[in-house]
């Protein structure tokens, strides 16, 4: 599993917390939080990006945006600006 170079922080010793847009396909991660308010948070929750959910980055478009993810058994695509709103721990699967 690869991540892009920049990290957003650490939740516990050895656990890197980053954002979903930094998980390079193919790779897996586990959702930690969705720290945005209002309708955007509700939409992401409805799509399956709830804390504890395992997310697999499947592939990206030729120019890198959007990225296809597998969440709870189904596939969906998010733009990097949307994926940046989701905090994850890499390798959660």
Secondary structure, 3 states (H helix, E strand, C coil): CEECCCCCEEEECCEEEEEHHHEECCEEEEEEECCCCHHHHHHHHHCCCCCCCEEEEEEECCCCCCEEEEECCEEEEECHHHHCCCEEEECCC
